[in-house]
Amino acid sequence: MDTKSTHLTLASATDEHGLNAVMSISELAAYLHVAVQTIYDLRCQGRGPRGFRVGREIRFRLREVEAWLSRMEHDDADRHMAGRTPEEPR
C-alpha cells in the first residue's frame, strides 16, 4: 500500500489550487485500514463511496468519501437505536 496515503486527511479535502483532492482505491483502502478488495466489493454491492474513472483507474473525491462515511455512521446509529427498547439507557 502507498505510505503517502497515511498523510491524507478529510479535513484537507482541497489542495493549494482550490481543487478537490482525490484518492485512488489503494489510498482509500489504506485510509480505512481495509483490503483493496473490500473497496471493490463495496462498490460492486452499491455500498461504497461514489467514484469516477480516469482512464482505467477509479478515483474518489475526498468530500464524497467524507459524505459516505457520515451516511454510514448515521445508518449504523439508526440500526443500533432501532434494536433498543424505550426503557433501555443509551
Backbone bond lengths (Angstrom), bond angles and torsions (degrees), N, CA, C in turn:
res aa  C-N    CA-C-N  psi(-1)  N-CA   C-N-CA  omega(-1)  CA-C   N-CA-C  phi
1 M - - - 1.446 - - 1.521 109.60 -
2 D 1.298 116.24 156.69 1.442 122.88 -176.91 1.523 110.20 -77.58
3 T 1.330 117.55 123.69 1.462 120.06 -176.99 1.513 112.47 -73.62
4 K 1.333 118.53 -24.49 1.457 118.89 179.75 1.525 111.70 -65.86
5 S 1.316 118.30 -22.01 1.462 121.21 -178.84 1.517 112.17 -64.78
6 T 1.320 117.97 -22.35 1.456 119.43 179.04 1.516 111.56 -68.28
7 H 1.335 116.79 -16.31 1.455 120.37 -179.87 1.525 112.30 -92.08
8 L 1.308 117.85 -4.03 1.457 121.30 178.76 1.514 109.99 -75.56
9 T 1.300 115.62 136.49 1.455 119.73 174.20 1.513 108.17 -130.70
10 L 1.288 116.28 148.75 1.456 119.71 178.56 1.515 111.01 -71.29
11 A 1.321 117.77 -22.56 1.460 120.95 178.68 1.524 111.10 -66.87
12 S 1.313 118.37 -28.33 1.464 121.78 180.00 1.526 109.51 -103.47
13 A 1.303 116.47 57.74 1.463 121.44 -173.43 1.521 113.43 -78.46
14 T 1.326 118.54 -5.48 1.459 120.16 174.38 1.514 108.93 -121.85
15 D 1.320 115.17 147.16 1.460 118.87 179.54 1.522 110.51 -89.20
16 E 1.322 116.59 -174.57 1.464 121.33 -176.31 1.519 112.79 -66.39
17 H 1.321 118.80 -15.88 1.459 122.81 178.49 1.525 112.01 -94.92
18 G 1.320 117.57 3.12 1.452 121.62 -179.35 1.518 113.61 81.43
19 L 1.330 116.72 6.01 1.460 120.02 178.89 1.518 109.82 -83.53
20 N 1.301 115.91 149.46 1.458 119.93 177.51 1.517 109.66 -73.72
21 A 1.321 115.51 128.37 1.459 121.01 -179.74 1.524 109.96 -70.74
22 V 1.315 115.38 152.33 1.460 121.23 179.08 1.523 109.62 -128.71
23 M 1.334 114.66 159.27 1.460 122.23 177.98 1.514 108.47 -124.59
24 S 1.312 115.23 149.33 1.462 120.69 171.02 1.530 107.66 -85.08
25 I 1.310 116.24 172.78 1.468 119.82 177.76 1.524 110.19 -61.68
26 S 1.319 117.44 -42.70 1.470 119.07 -178.95 1.522 111.45 -66.99
27 E 1.325 118.28 -35.88 1.468 120.94 176.82 1.524 110.76 -67.21
28 L 1.334 116.68 -41.31 1.460 120.22 178.12 1.521 110.69 -63.98
29 A 1.312 116.68 -43.81 1.468 120.48 178.52 1.524 110.71 -60.93
30 A 1.325 117.35 -43.06 1.466 120.84 178.94 1.523 110.61 -64.38
31 Y 1.326 116.59 -41.39 1.465 120.87 179.78 1.531 111.09 -61.25
32 L 1.326 116.41 -40.30 1.465 121.60 -177.95 1.528 112.71 -87.98
33 H 1.338 116.87 -5.56 1.470 122.14 -178.56 1.527 111.36 59.70
34 V 1.336 115.03 45.26 1.465 121.44 176.29 1.525 108.02 -130.04
35 A 1.315 115.94 167.15 1.463 120.97 177.05 1.527 110.09 -72.02
36 V 1.316 115.82 150.42 1.463 121.11 176.48 1.526 109.83 -56.30
37 Q 1.332 117.42 -38.83 1.462 120.97 179.90 1.526 111.11 -60.18
38 T 1.317 117.68 -32.19 1.468 120.89 178.18 1.522 110.39 -61.42
39 I 1.322 117.15 -41.00 1.467 120.63 178.59 1.525 109.85 -65.14
40 Y 1.325 117.28 -44.83 1.470 120.23 176.62 1.532 110.62 -59.85
41 D 1.326 117.04 -43.57 1.470 120.83 -179.80 1.526 111.04 -62.50
42 L 1.326 117.38 -44.84 1.465 120.88 178.77 1.523 110.71 -60.04
43 R 1.317 116.96 -42.08 1.469 120.26 178.53 1.521 111.26 -64.19
44 C 1.324 117.44 -43.03 1.475 120.82 179.46 1.522 111.58 -63.26
45 Q 1.330 116.77 -32.22 1.461 122.42 179.63 1.526 112.10 -84.26
46 G 1.327 117.87 -3.50 1.460 121.53 -177.71 1.516 112.81 73.92
47 R 1.332 117.26 21.57 1.461 120.97 -176.36 1.526 113.08 -113.68
48 G 1.324 117.64 3.28 1.456 121.24 -177.37 1.516 111.81 -93.33
49 P 1.336 116.27 176.30 1.464 119.57 177.20 1.526 110.57 -70.17
50 R 1.324 115.58 155.28 1.462 119.83 177.06 1.515 109.25 -67.07
51 G 1.295 115.60 133.95 1.454 121.11 178.61 1.515 110.02 -133.29
52 F 1.308 115.09 178.62 1.460 120.93 178.27 1.518 108.53 -147.57
53 R 1.312 114.93 158.34 1.464 120.26 -178.40 1.525 110.54 -95.81
54 V 1.311 113.82 139.87 1.459 122.44 168.34 1.523 103.96 -122.27
55 G 1.315 115.27 99.91 1.464 119.24 -171.59 1.518 108.77 66.51
56 R 1.326 116.16 -122.50 1.467 120.46 -179.89 1.521 112.35 -94.14
57 E 1.304 117.24 -7.10 1.467 121.72 -174.89 1.524 111.60 -95.74
58 I 1.321 115.94 148.34 1.460 121.84 176.29 1.518 107.84 -101.03
59 R 1.320 115.81 136.25 1.460 122.06 178.14 1.519 108.98 -126.06
60 F 1.328 114.76 154.88 1.462 122.05 -179.51 1.522 108.70 -129.31
61 R 1.322 117.14 128.36 1.463 120.23 174.09 1.525 107.69 -72.70
62 L 1.315 116.06 138.68 1.458 119.88 -179.36 1.522 111.67 -59.32
63 R 1.334 117.37 -36.74 1.474 118.88 179.53 1.529 110.95 -65.26
64 E 1.354 117.58 -32.88 1.468 120.87 176.89 1.521 110.77 -69.95
65 V 1.330 116.92 -38.49 1.462 120.92 177.28 1.523 109.42 -63.33
66 E 1.337 116.81 -43.62 1.461 121.10 179.29 1.532 110.98 -62.08
67 A 1.330 117.17 -43.37 1.467 121.26 178.79 1.527 110.52 -63.97
68 W 1.315 117.29 -41.48 1.465 122.01 178.64 1.521 110.64 -63.03
69 L 1.331 117.10 -44.89 1.466 120.27 178.52 1.525 111.07 -62.00
70 S 1.327 117.36 -40.20 1.466 121.02 177.86 1.521 111.33 -62.89
71 R 1.343 116.41 -42.32 1.470 119.67 177.99 1.522 110.73 -63.08
72 M 1.332 116.44 -41.30 1.464 119.52 179.59 1.527 110.57 -63.65
73 E 1.330 117.52 -41.70 1.466 120.75 178.17 1.521 110.59 -62.30
74 H 1.328 116.13 -44.34 1.467 120.93 -179.24 1.524 110.66 -64.08
75 D 1.334 116.56 -46.99 1.467 120.65 179.72 1.522 111.47 -62.12
76 D 1.326 116.75 -40.05 1.460 120.71 179.38 1.526 110.50 -65.94
77 A 1.329 117.10 -40.87 1.464 120.73 178.34 1.529 110.18 -63.72
78 D 1.339 116.77 -41.24 1.467 120.38 178.03 1.524 111.24 -62.56
79 R 1.328 117.46 -44.04 1.465 120.79 178.52 1.519 110.77 -63.08
80 H 1.305 116.22 -40.99 1.460 121.23 -178.88 1.530 110.38 -64.65
81 M 1.316 116.48 -44.33 1.466 120.65 -178.91 1.527 111.64 -71.39
82 A 1.320 118.22 -29.86 1.463 121.24 -179.77 1.518 111.32 -65.68
83 G 1.311 118.02 -26.42 1.457 121.84 -179.15 1.514 113.78 -84.35
84 R 1.313 117.88 -6.48 1.469 121.47 -178.25 1.528 111.07 -91.42
85 T 1.306 115.25 149.65 1.459 119.81 171.47 1.523 107.12 -91.22
86 P 1.335 118.68 154.58 1.464 121.28 -175.26 1.532 114.42 -56.77
87 E 1.321 119.13 -31.01 1.461 119.99 -176.78 1.524 113.81 -82.63
88 E 1.328 117.85 -8.83 1.463 120.27 179.50 1.522 110.15 -74.25
89 P 1.338 117.23 135.23 1.470 118.50 174.85 1.516 109.97 -72.14
90 R 1.326 115.83 157.03 1.462 121.08 -179.92 1.466 111.66 -77.57
